[in-house]
Amino acid sequence: MTKDGTVRKQNRFMRWFHQTFDNWFFRSMIGPAQTTGAVHGAEKEAREYWKRDLEARKRYTREQREQRRLAREAERD
């Protein structure tokens, strides 16, 4: 460490950076979160909204997958 504390500040920043972003990066790499108990303890309306939102996201994914499949089939013909 230097007299002006540069190394210490850098270490503190790197520690904060890794604590903040390493977990975020790892979680994003392992895939979607489990949905069981995801809104445990929330109000009933919030749980219902969350379920509707999740289903809408799944529906959008299914639609996108179907569009890509149809596009691939059209290219084959």
PyMOL Python script that loads the backbone (N, CA, C, O; Angstrom):
from pymol import cmd

cmd.read_pdbstr("""\
ATOM      1  N   MET A   1       0.845  -1.175   0.000  1.00  0.00           N
ATOM      2  CA  MET A   1       0.000   0.000   0.000  1.00  0.00           C
ATOM      3  C   MET A   1       0.893   1.242   0.000  1.00  0.00           C
ATOM      4  O   MET A   1       1.909   1.301   0.693  1.00  0.00           O
ATOM      5  N   THR A   2       0.488   2.220  -0.788  1.00  0.00           N
ATOM      6  CA  THR A   2       1.255   3.463  -0.838  1.00  0.00           C
ATOM      7  C   THR A   2       0.805   4.384   0.282  1.00  0.00           C
ATOM      8  O   THR A   2      -0.187   4.132   0.966  1.00  0.00           O
ATOM      9  N   LYS A   3       1.573   5.469   0.451  1.00  0.00           N
ATOM     10  CA  LYS A   3       1.258   6.410   1.521  1.00  0.00           C
ATOM     11  C   LYS A   3      -0.087   7.108   1.303  1.00  0.00           C
ATOM     12  O   LYS A   3      -0.772   7.460   2.264  1.00  0.00           O
ATOM     13  N   ASP A   4      -0.460   7.305   0.034  1.00  0.00           N
ATOM     14  CA  ASP A   4      -1.726   8.013  -0.211  1.00  0.00           C
ATOM     15  C   ASP A   4      -2.943   7.065  -0.189  1.00  0.00           C
ATOM     16  O   ASP A   4      -4.077   7.508  -0.373  1.00  0.00           O
ATOM     17  N   GLY A   5      -2.703   5.768   0.034  1.00  0.00           N
ATOM     18  CA  GLY A   5      -3.816   4.829   0.184  1.00  0.00           C
ATOM     19  C   GLY A   5      -4.421   4.336  -1.117  1.00  0.00           C
ATOM     20  O   GLY A   5      -5.547   3.840  -1.110  1.00  0.00           O
ATOM     21  N   THR A   6      -3.722   4.453  -2.226  1.00  0.00           N
ATOM     22  CA  THR A   6      -4.269   4.069  -3.529  1.00  0.00           C
ATOM     23  C   THR A   6      -4.616   2.589  -3.597  1.00  0.00           C
ATOM     24  O   THR A   6      -5.691   2.225  -4.073  1.00  0.00           O
ATOM     25  N   VAL A   7      -3.733   1.749  -3.134  1.00  0.00           N
ATOM     26  CA  VAL A   7      -3.969   0.306  -3.210  1.00  0.00           C
ATOM     27  C   VAL A   7      -5.177  -0.069  -2.367  1.00  0.00           C
ATOM     28  O   VAL A   7      -5.994  -0.891  -2.784  1.00  0.00           O
ATOM     29  N   ARG A   8      -5.295   0.507  -1.218  1.00  0.00           N
ATOM     30  CA  ARG A   8      -6.417   0.210  -0.337  1.00  0.00           C
ATOM     31  C   ARG A   8      -7.733   0.568  -1.008  1.00  0.00           C
ATOM     32  O   ARG A   8      -8.682  -0.213  -0.951  1.00  0.00           O
ATOM     33  N   LYS A   9      -7.810   1.731  -1.643  1.00  0.00           N
ATOM     34  CA  LYS A   9      -9.035   2.135  -2.328  1.00  0.00           C
ATOM     35  C   LYS A   9      -9.335   1.191  -3.483  1.00  0.00           C
ATOM     36  O   LYS A   9     -10.490   0.827  -3.708  1.00  0.00           O
ATOM     37  N   GLN A  10      -8.316   0.800  -4.203  1.00  0.00           N
ATOM     38  CA  GLN A  10      -8.523  -0.114  -5.320  1.00  0.00           C
ATOM     39  C   GLN A  10      -9.042  -1.449  -4.797  1.00  0.00           C
ATOM     40  O   GLN A  10      -9.965  -2.017  -5.381  1.00  0.00           O
ATOM     41  N   ASN A  11      -8.478  -1.955  -3.724  1.00  0.00           N
ATOM     42  CA  ASN A  11      -8.935  -3.213  -3.159  1.00  0.00           C
ATOM     43  C   ASN A  11     -10.380  -3.119  -2.694  1.00  0.00           C
ATOM     44  O   ASN A  11     -11.167  -4.042  -2.906  1.00  0.00           O
ATOM     45  N   ARG A  12     -10.728  -2.006  -2.061  1.00  0.00           N
ATOM     46  CA  ARG A  12     -12.097  -1.812  -1.595  1.00  0.00           C
ATOM     47  C   ARG A  12     -13.048  -1.769  -2.774  1.00  0.00           C
ATOM     48  O   ARG A  12     -14.131  -2.350  -2.710  1.00  0.00           O
ATOM     49  N   PHE A  13     -12.667  -1.092  -3.850  1.00  0.00           N
ATOM     50  CA  PHE A  13     -13.498  -1.043  -5.046  1.00  0.00           C
ATOM     51  C   PHE A  13     -13.652  -2.417  -5.668  1.00  0.00           C
ATOM     52  O   PHE A  13     -14.756  -2.815  -6.041  1.00  0.00           O
ATOM     53  N   MET A  14     -12.542  -3.149  -5.782  1.00  0.00           N
ATOM     54  CA  MET A  14     -12.608  -4.483  -6.380  1.00  0.00           C
ATOM     55  C   MET A  14     -13.463  -5.422  -5.529  1.00  0.00           C
ATOM     56  O   MET A  14     -14.210  -6.241  -6.064  1.00  0.00           O
ATOM     57  N   ARG A  15     -13.352  -5.304  -4.219  1.00  0.00           N
ATOM     58  CA  ARG A  15     -14.167  -6.124  -3.329  1.00  0.00           C
ATOM     59  C   ARG A  15     -15.643  -5.812  -3.545  1.00  0.00           C
ATOM     60  O   ARG A  15     -16.458  -6.727  -3.666  1.00  0.00           O
ATOM     61  N   TRP A  16     -15.997  -4.523  -3.595  1.00  0.00           N
ATOM     62  CA  TRP A  16     -17.381  -4.122  -3.854  1.00  0.00           C
ATOM     63  C   TRP A  16     -17.836  -4.622  -5.218  1.00  0.00           C
ATOM     64  O   TRP A  16     -18.941  -5.146  -5.356  1.00  0.00           O
ATOM     65  N   PHE A  17     -16.984  -4.459  -6.223  1.00  0.00           N
ATOM     66  CA  PHE A  17     -17.336  -4.868  -7.588  1.00  0.00           C
ATOM     67  C   PHE A  17     -17.648  -6.359  -7.632  1.00  0.00           C
ATOM     68  O   PHE A  17     -18.664  -6.763  -8.196  1.00  0.00           O
ATOM     69  N   HIS A  18     -16.789  -7.171  -7.045  1.00  0.00           N
ATOM     70  CA  HIS A  18     -16.999  -8.613  -7.084  1.00  0.00           C
ATOM     71  C   HIS A  18     -18.209  -9.027  -6.261  1.00  0.00           C
ATOM     72  O   HIS A  18     -18.966  -9.904  -6.677  1.00  0.00           O
ATOM     73  N   GLN A  19     -18.404  -8.415  -5.109  1.00  0.00           N
ATOM     74  CA  GLN A  19     -19.567  -8.758  -4.299  1.00  0.00           C
ATOM     75  C   GLN A  19     -20.857  -8.395  -5.020  1.00  0.00           C
ATOM     76  O   GLN A  19     -21.866  -9.086  -4.878  1.00  0.00           O
ATOM     77  N   THR A  20     -20.828  -7.318  -5.790  1.00  0.00           N
ATOM     78  CA  THR A  20     -22.034  -6.857  -6.467  1.00  0.00           C
ATOM     79  C   THR A  20     -22.293  -7.612  -7.752  1.00  0.00           C
ATOM     80  O   THR A  20     -23.418  -8.052  -7.990  1.00  0.00           O
ATOM     81  N   PHE A  21     -21.276  -7.773  -8.588  1.00  0.00           N
ATOM     82  CA  PHE A  21     -21.511  -8.272  -9.934  1.00  0.00           C
ATOM     83  C   PHE A  21     -21.203  -9.741 -10.152  1.00  0.00           C
ATOM     84  O   PHE A  21     -21.775 -10.345 -11.059  1.00  0.00           O
ATOM     85  N   ASP A  22     -20.335 -10.335  -9.370  1.00  0.00           N
ATOM     86  CA  ASP A  22     -20.051 -11.752  -9.573  1.00  0.00           C
ATOM     87  C   ASP A  22     -21.303 -12.590  -9.359  1.00  0.00           C
ATOM     88  O   ASP A  22     -21.610 -13.464 -10.170  1.00  0.00           O
ATOM     89  N   ASN A  23     -22.019 -12.335  -8.287  1.00  0.00           N
ATOM     90  CA  ASN A  23     -23.239 -13.094  -8.032  1.00  0.00           C
ATOM     91  C   ASN A  23     -24.269 -12.836  -9.117  1.00  0.00           C
ATOM     92  O   ASN A  23     -24.927 -13.770  -9.575  1.00  0.00           O
ATOM     93  N   TRP A  24     -24.420 -11.588  -9.535  1.00  0.00           N
ATOM     94  CA  TRP A  24     -25.372 -11.261 -10.599  1.00  0.00           C
ATOM     95  C   TRP A  24     -25.008 -12.004 -11.876  1.00  0.00           C
ATOM     96  O   TRP A  24     -25.879 -12.578 -12.529  1.00  0.00           O
ATOM     97  N   PHE A  25     -23.739 -11.999 -12.236  1.00  0.00           N
ATOM     98  CA  PHE A  25     -23.307 -12.668 -13.458  1.00  0.00           C
ATOM     99  C   PHE A  25     -23.532 -14.172 -13.345  1.00  0.00           C
ATOM    100  O   PHE A  25     -24.017 -14.802 -14.285  1.00  0.00           O
ATOM    101  N   PHE A  26     -23.188 -14.737 -12.217  1.00  0.00           N
ATOM    102  CA  PHE A  26     -23.374 -16.176 -12.035  1.00  0.00           C
ATOM    103  C   PHE A  26     -24.846 -16.544 -12.111  1.00  0.00           C
ATOM    104  O   PHE A  26     -25.216 -17.513 -12.773  1.00  0.00           O
ATOM    105  N   ARG A  27     -25.686 -15.770 -11.434  1.00  0.00           N
ATOM    106  CA  ARG A  27     -27.118 -16.078 -11.464  1.00  0.00           C
ATOM    107  C   ARG A  27     -27.676 -15.975 -12.862  1.00  0.00           C
ATOM    108  O   ARG A  27     -28.543 -16.765 -13.237  1.00  0.00           O
ATOM    109  N   SER A  28     -27.199 -15.016 -13.649  1.00  0.00           N
ATOM    110  CA  SER A  28     -27.725 -14.880 -15.008  1.00  0.00           C
ATOM    111  C   SER A  28     -27.244 -16.018 -15.900  1.00  0.00           C
ATOM    112  O   SER A  28     -27.901 -16.346 -16.888  1.00  0.00           O
ATOM    113  N   MET A  29     -26.106 -16.626 -15.566  1.00  0.00           N
ATOM    114  CA  MET A  29     -25.576 -17.713 -16.375  1.00  0.00           C
ATOM    115  C   MET A  29     -26.246 -19.053 -16.066  1.00  0.00           C
ATOM    116  O   MET A  29     -26.260 -19.935 -16.925  1.00  0.00           O
ATOM    117  N   ILE A  30     -26.795 -19.228 -14.876  1.00  0.00           N
ATOM    118  CA  ILE A  30     -27.357 -20.519 -14.517  1.00  0.00           C
ATOM    119  C   ILE A  30     -28.802 -20.662 -14.954  1.00  0.00           C
ATOM    120  O   ILE A  30     -29.387 -21.731 -14.782  1.00  0.00           O
ATOM    121  N   GLY A  31     -29.390 -19.626 -15.510  1.00  0.00           N
ATOM    122  CA  GLY A  31     -30.735 -19.737 -16.034  1.00  0.00           C
ATOM    123  C   GLY A  31     -31.768 -19.075 -15.145  1.00  0.00           C
ATOM    124  O   GLY A  31     -31.432 -18.413 -14.163  1.00  0.00           O
ATOM    125  N   PRO A  32     -33.023 -19.263 -15.501  1.00  0.00           N
ATOM    126  CA  PRO A  32     -34.093 -18.587 -14.768  1.00  0.00           C
ATOM    127  C   PRO A  32     -34.224 -19.111 -13.339  1.00  0.00           C
ATOM    128  O   PRO A  32     -33.869 -20.251 -13.038  1.00  0.00           O
ATOM    129  N   ALA A  33     -34.727 -18.270 -12.495  1.00  0.00           N
ATOM    130  CA  ALA A  33     -34.914 -18.644 -11.098  1.00  0.00           C
ATOM    131  C   ALA A  33     -36.044 -19.660 -10.971  1.00  0.00           C
ATOM    132  O   ALA A  33     -36.904 -19.772 -11.845  1.00  0.00           O
ATOM    133  N   GLN A  34     -36.023 -20.379  -9.889  1.00  0.00           N
ATOM    134  CA  GLN A  34     -37.104 -21.312  -9.613  1.00  0.00           C
ATOM    135  C   GLN A  34     -38.368 -20.508  -9.321  1.00  0.00           C
ATOM    136  O   GLN A  34     -38.301 -19.439  -8.714  1.00  0.00           O
ATOM    137  N   THR A  35     -39.496 -21.013  -9.743  1.00  0.00           N
ATOM    138  CA  THR A  35     -40.742 -20.281  -9.545  1.00  0.00           C
ATOM    139  C   THR A  35     -41.490 -20.733  -8.303  1.00  0.00           C
ATOM    140  O   THR A  35     -42.404 -20.040  -7.857  1.00  0.00           O
ATOM    141  N   THR A  36     -41.130 -21.867  -7.735  1.00  0.00           N
ATOM    142  CA  THR A  36     -41.811 -22.364  -6.550  1.00  0.00           C
ATOM    143  C   THR A  36     -41.479 -21.477  -5.358  1.00  0.00           C
ATOM    144  O   THR A  36     -40.314 -21.330  -4.990  1.00  0.00           O
ATOM    145  N   GLY A  37     -42.496 -20.894  -4.765  1.00  0.00           N
ATOM    146  CA  GLY A  37     -42.291 -20.058  -3.591  1.00  0.00           C
ATOM    147  C   GLY A  37     -41.624 -18.729  -3.893  1.00  0.00           C
ATOM    148  O   GLY A  37     -41.100 -18.089  -2.981  1.00  0.00           O
ATOM    149  N   ALA A  38     -41.629 -18.297  -5.135  1.00  0.00           N
ATOM    150  CA  ALA A  38     -40.903 -17.079  -5.510  1.00  0.00           C
ATOM    151  C   ALA A  38     -41.523 -15.829  -4.898  1.00  0.00           C
ATOM    152  O   ALA A  38     -40.813 -14.859  -4.632  1.00  0.00           O
ATOM    153  N   VAL A  39     -42.821 -15.836  -4.672  1.00  0.00           N
ATOM    154  CA  VAL A  39     -43.464 -14.661  -4.089  1.00  0.00           C
ATOM    155  C   VAL A  39     -44.065 -15.003  -2.736  1.00  0.00           C
ATOM    156  O   VAL A  39     -45.119 -14.487  -2.364  1.00  0.00           O
ATOM    157  N   HIS A  40     -43.400 -15.858  -2.022  1.00  0.00           N
ATOM    158  CA  HIS A  40     -43.869 -16.285  -0.708  1.00  0.00           C
ATOM    159  C   HIS A  40     -44.027 -15.083   0.216  1.00  0.00           C
ATOM    160  O   HIS A  40     -43.122 -14.257   0.340  1.00  0.00           O
ATOM    161  N   GLY A  41     -45.149 -15.000   0.840  1.00  0.00           N
ATOM    162  CA  GLY A  41     -45.386 -13.928   1.793  1.00  0.00           C
ATOM    163  C   GLY A  41     -45.981 -12.679   1.185  1.00  0.00           C
ATOM    164  O   GLY A  41     -46.322 -11.746   1.912  1.00  0.00           O
ATOM    165  N   ALA A  42     -46.117 -12.636  -0.136  1.00  0.00           N
ATOM    166  CA  ALA A  42     -46.697 -11.450  -0.770  1.00  0.00           C
ATOM    167  C   ALA A  42     -48.221 -11.525  -0.673  1.00  0.00           C
ATOM    168  O   ALA A  42     -48.790 -12.568  -0.350  1.00  0.00           O
ATOM    169  N   GLU A  43     -48.856 -10.414  -0.957  1.00  0.00           N
ATOM    170  CA  GLU A  43     -50.319 -10.393  -0.951  1.00  0.00           C
ATOM    171  C   GLU A  43     -50.858 -11.249  -2.081  1.00  0.00           C
ATOM    172  O   GLU A  43     -50.162 -11.494  -3.067  1.00  0.00           O
ATOM    173  N   LYS A  44     -52.077 -11.699  -1.944  1.00  0.00           N
ATOM    174  CA  LYS A  44     -52.687 -12.581  -2.935  1.00  0.00           C
ATOM    175  C   LYS A  44     -52.729 -11.914  -4.313  1.00  0.00           C
ATOM    176  O   LYS A  44     -52.458 -12.566  -5.321  1.00  0.00           O
ATOM    177  N   GLU A  45     -53.061 -10.636  -4.363  1.00  0.00           N
ATOM    178  CA  GLU A  45     -53.129  -9.931  -5.640  1.00  0.00           C
ATOM    179  C   GLU A  45     -51.761  -9.884  -6.322  1.00  0.00           C
ATOM    180  O   GLU A  45     -51.654 -10.026  -7.540  1.00  0.00           O
ATOM    181  N   ALA A  46     -50.722  -9.681  -5.516  1.00  0.00           N
ATOM    182  CA  ALA A  46     -49.367  -9.637  -6.069  1.00  0.00           C
ATOM    183  C   ALA A  46     -48.975 -11.002  -6.625  1.00  0.00           C
ATOM    184  O   ALA A  46     -48.354 -11.089  -7.685  1.00  0.00           O
ATOM    185  N   ARG A  47     -49.335 -12.064  -5.914  1.00  0.00           N
ATOM    186  CA  ARG A  47     -49.031 -13.408  -6.409  1.00  0.00           C
ATOM    187  C   ARG A  47     -49.765 -13.679  -7.708  1.00  0.00           C
ATOM    188  O   ARG A  47     -49.188 -14.235  -8.643  1.00  0.00           O
ATOM    189  N   GLU A  48     -51.029 -13.293  -7.779  1.00  0.00           N
ATOM    190  CA  GLU A  48     -51.805 -13.515  -9.003  1.00  0.00           C
ATOM    191  C   GLU A  48     -51.233 -12.721 -10.176  1.00  0.00           C
ATOM    192  O   GLU A  48     -51.138 -13.232 -11.291  1.00  0.00           O
ATOM    193  N   TYR A  49     -50.854 -11.471  -9.918  1.00  0.00           N
ATOM    194  CA  TYR A  49     -50.256 -10.663 -10.975  1.00  0.00           C
ATOM    195  C   TYR A  49     -48.948 -11.298 -11.435  1.00  0.00           C
ATOM    196  O   TYR A  49     -48.666 -11.347 -12.632  1.00  0.00           O
ATOM    197  N   TRP A  50     -48.153 -11.783 -10.488  1.00  0.00           N
ATOM    198  CA  TRP A  50     -46.886 -12.411 -10.827  1.00  0.00           C
ATOM    199  C   TRP A  50     -47.114 -13.644 -11.687  1.00  0.00           C
ATOM    200  O   TRP A  50     -46.382 -13.868 -12.651  1.00  0.00           O
ATOM    201  N   LYS A  51     -48.118 -14.445 -11.354  1.00  0.00           N
ATOM    202  CA  LYS A  51     -48.432 -15.642 -12.141  1.00  0.00           C
ATOM    203  C   LYS A  51     -48.883 -15.268 -13.550  1.00  0.00           C
ATOM    204  O   LYS A  51     -48.483 -15.914 -14.518  1.00  0.00           O
ATOM    205  N   ARG A  52     -49.707 -14.235 -13.671  1.00  0.00           N
ATOM    206  CA  ARG A  52     -50.154 -13.789 -15.001  1.00  0.00           C
ATOM    207  C   ARG A  52     -48.972 -13.284 -15.824  1.00  0.00           C
ATOM    208  O   ARG A  52     -48.860 -13.578 -17.014  1.00  0.00           O
ATOM    209  N   ASP A  53     -48.099 -12.527 -15.181  1.00  0.00           N
ATOM    210  CA  ASP A  53     -46.918 -12.007 -15.871  1.00  0.00           C
ATOM    211  C   ASP A  53     -46.008 -13.145 -16.328  1.00  0.00           C
ATOM    212  O   ASP A  53     -45.503 -13.124 -17.451  1.00  0.00           O
ATOM    213  N   LEU A  54     -45.801 -14.124 -15.475  1.00  0.00           N
ATOM    214  CA  LEU A  54     -44.968 -15.267 -15.831  1.00  0.00           C
ATOM    215  C   LEU A  54     -45.574 -16.021 -17.007  1.00  0.00           C
ATOM    216  O   LEU A  54     -44.854 -16.405 -17.929  1.00  0.00           O
ATOM    217  N   GLU A  55     -46.872 -16.234 -16.989  1.00  0.00           N
ATOM    218  CA  GLU A  55     -47.525 -16.940 -18.093  1.00  0.00           C
ATOM    219  C   GLU A  55     -47.421 -16.135 -19.394  1.00  0.00           C
ATOM    220  O   GLU A  55     -47.215 -16.706 -20.466  1.00  0.00           O
ATOM    221  N   ALA A  56     -47.564 -14.813 -19.296  1.00  0.00           N
ATOM    222  CA  ALA A  56     -47.427 -13.980 -20.504  1.00  0.00           C
ATOM    223  C   ALA A  56     -46.020 -14.085 -21.077  1.00  0.00           C
ATOM    224  O   ALA A  56     -45.849 -14.141 -22.294  1.00  0.00           O
ATOM    225  N   ARG A  57     -45.022 -14.112 -20.217  1.00  0.00           N
ATOM    226  CA  ARG A  57     -43.635 -14.254 -20.686  1.00  0.00           C
ATOM    227  C   ARG A  57     -43.415 -15.611 -21.345  1.00  0.00           C
ATOM    228  O   ARG A  57     -42.743 -15.706 -22.372  1.00  0.00           O
ATOM    229  N   LYS A  58     -43.982 -16.658 -20.753  1.00  0.00           N
ATOM    230  CA  LYS A  58     -43.856 -17.988 -21.337  1.00  0.00           C
ATOM    231  C   LYS A  58     -44.568 -18.058 -22.684  1.00  0.00           C
ATOM    232  O   LYS A  58     -44.062 -18.657 -23.633  1.00  0.00           O
ATOM    233  N   ARG A  59     -45.741 -17.445 -22.760  1.00  0.00           N
ATOM    234  CA  ARG A  59     -46.492 -17.432 -24.017  1.00  0.00           C
ATOM    235  C   ARG A  59     -45.692 -16.715 -25.105  1.00  0.00           C
ATOM    236  O   ARG A  59     -45.619 -17.190 -26.238  1.00  0.00           O
ATOM    237  N   TYR A  60     -45.093 -15.573 -24.764  1.00  0.00           N
ATOM    238  CA  TYR A  60     -44.276 -14.834 -25.723  1.00  0.00           C
ATOM    239  C   TYR A  60     -43.121 -15.694 -26.212  1.00  0.00           C
ATOM    240  O   TYR A  60     -42.818 -15.711 -27.405  1.00  0.00           O
ATOM    241  N   THR A  61     -42.471 -16.415 -25.288  1.00  0.00           N
ATOM    242  CA  THR A  61     -41.357 -17.285 -25.669  1.00  0.00           C
ATOM    243  C   THR A  61     -41.835 -18.381 -26.603  1.00  0.00           C
ATOM    244  O   THR A  61     -41.178 -18.680 -27.600  1.00  0.00           O
ATOM    245  N   ARG A  62     -42.976 -18.984 -26.288  1.00  0.00           N
ATOM    246  CA  ARG A  62     -43.516 -20.027 -27.167  1.00  0.00           C
ATOM    247  C   ARG A  62     -43.821 -19.475 -28.549  1.00  0.00           C
ATOM    248  O   ARG A  62     -43.538 -20.128 -29.553  1.00  0.00           O
ATOM    249  N   GLU A  63     -44.398 -18.273 -28.612  1.00  0.00           N
ATOM    250  CA  GLU A  63     -44.719 -17.661 -29.901  1.00  0.00           C
ATOM    251  C   GLU A  63     -43.454 -17.389 -30.703  1.00  0.00           C
ATOM    252  O   GLU A  63     -43.416 -17.642 -31.907  1.00  0.00           O
ATOM    253  N   GLN A  64     -42.418 -16.875 -30.044  1.00  0.00           N
ATOM    254  CA  GLN A  64     -41.156 -16.605 -30.728  1.00  0.00           C
ATOM    255  C   GLN A  64     -40.529 -17.894 -31.245  1.00  0.00           C
ATOM    256  O   GLN A  64     -40.016 -17.937 -32.363  1.00  0.00           O
ATOM    257  N   ARG A  65     -40.571 -18.930 -30.438  1.00  0.00           N
ATOM    258  CA  ARG A  65     -40.023 -20.226 -30.848  1.00  0.00           C
ATOM    259  C   ARG A  65     -40.777 -20.758 -32.062  1.00  0.00           C
ATOM    260  O   ARG A  65     -40.164 -21.280 -32.994  1.00  0.00           O
ATOM    261  N   GLU A  66     -42.107 -20.627 -32.058  1.00  0.00           N
ATOM    262  CA  GLU A  66     -42.923 -21.087 -33.180  1.00  0.00           C
ATOM    263  C   GLU A  66     -42.619 -20.280 -34.442  1.00  0.00           C
ATOM    264  O   GLU A  66     -42.539 -20.848 -35.532  1.00  0.00           O
ATOM    265  N   GLN A  67     -42.451 -18.977 -34.310  1.00  0.00           N
ATOM    266  CA  GLN A  67     -42.114 -18.149 -35.468  1.00  0.00           C
ATOM    267  C   GLN A  67     -40.765 -18.549 -36.055  1.00  0.00           C
ATOM    268  O   GLN A  67     -40.618 -18.613 -37.276  1.00  0.00           O
ATOM    269  N   ARG A  68     -39.788 -18.817 -35.209  1.00  0.00           N
ATOM    270  CA  ARG A  68     -38.476 -19.252 -35.704  1.00  0.00           C
ATOM    271  C   ARG A  68     -38.577 -20.604 -36.399  1.00  0.00           C
ATOM    272  O   ARG A  68     -37.931 -20.831 -37.422  1.00  0.00           O
ATOM    273  N   ARG A  69     -39.396 -21.511 -35.837  1.00  0.00           N
ATOM    274  CA  ARG A  69     -39.576 -22.819 -36.453  1.00  0.00           C
ATOM    275  C   ARG A  69     -40.225 -22.685 -37.827  1.00  0.00           C
ATOM    276  O   ARG A  69     -39.802 -23.332 -38.784  1.00  0.00           O
ATOM    277  N   LEU A  70     -41.255 -21.843 -37.920  1.00  0.00           N
ATOM    278  CA  LEU A  70     -41.922 -21.632 -39.208  1.00  0.00           C
ATOM    279  C   LEU A  70     -40.971 -20.995 -40.221  1.00  0.00           C
ATOM    280  O   LEU A  70     -41.004 -21.341 -41.402  1.00  0.00           O
ATOM    281  N   ALA A  71     -40.131 -20.074 -39.772  1.00  0.00           N
ATOM    282  CA  ALA A  71     -39.172 -19.438 -40.679  1.00  0.00           C
ATOM    283  C   ALA A  71     -38.156 -20.462 -41.199  1.00  0.00           C
ATOM    284  O   ALA A  71     -37.798 -20.435 -42.377  1.00  0.00           O
ATOM    285  N   ARG A  72     -37.694 -21.357 -40.332  1.00  0.00           N
ATOM    286  CA  ARG A  72     -36.771 -22.401 -40.764  1.00  0.00           C
ATOM    287  C   ARG A  72     -37.429 -23.337 -41.781  1.00  0.00           C
ATOM    288  O   ARG A  72     -36.808 -23.728 -42.769  1.00  0.00           O
ATOM    289  N   GLU A  73     -38.690 -23.689 -41.529  1.00  0.00           N
ATOM    290  CA  GLU A  73     -39.404 -24.568 -42.461  1.00  0.00           C
ATOM    291  C   GLU A  73     -39.608 -23.879 -43.818  1.00  0.00           C
ATOM    292  O   GLU A  73     -39.516 -24.519 -44.865  1.00  0.00           O
ATOM    293  N   ALA A  74     -39.887 -22.566 -43.787  1.00  0.00           N
ATOM    294  CA  ALA A  74     -40.089 -21.827 -45.026  1.00  0.00           C
ATOM    295  C   ALA A  74     -38.778 -21.753 -45.832  1.00  0.00           C
ATOM    296  O   ALA A  74     -38.805 -21.787 -47.063  1.00  0.00           O
ATOM    297  N   GLU A  75     -37.648 -21.654 -45.146  1.00  0.00           N
ATOM    298  CA  GLU A  75     -36.362 -21.612 -45.840  1.00  0.00           C
ATOM    299  C   GLU A  75     -36.046 -22.944 -46.482  1.00  0.00           C
ATOM    300  O   GLU A  75     -35.412 -22.977 -47.537  1.00  0.00           O
ATOM    301  N   ARG A  76     -36.466 -24.040 -45.883  1.00  0.00           N
ATOM    302  CA  ARG A  76     -36.224 -25.368 -46.437  1.00  0.00           C
ATOM    303  C   ARG A  76     -36.989 -25.582 -47.747  1.00  0.00           C
ATOM    304  O   ARG A  76     -36.489 -26.210 -48.680  1.00  0.00           O
ATOM    305  N   ASP A  77     -38.192 -25.054 -47.794  1.00  0.00           N
ATOM    306  CA  ASP A  77     -39.052 -25.274 -48.985  1.00  0.00           C
ATOM    307  C   ASP A  77     -38.626 -24.465 -50.180  1.00  0.00           C
ATOM    308  O   ASP A  77     -39.250 -24.549 -51.237  1.00  0.00           O
TER     309      ASP A  77
END
""", "prot")
cmd.dss("prot")
cmd.show_as("cartoon", "prot")
cmd.util.cbc("prot")
cmd.orient("prot")
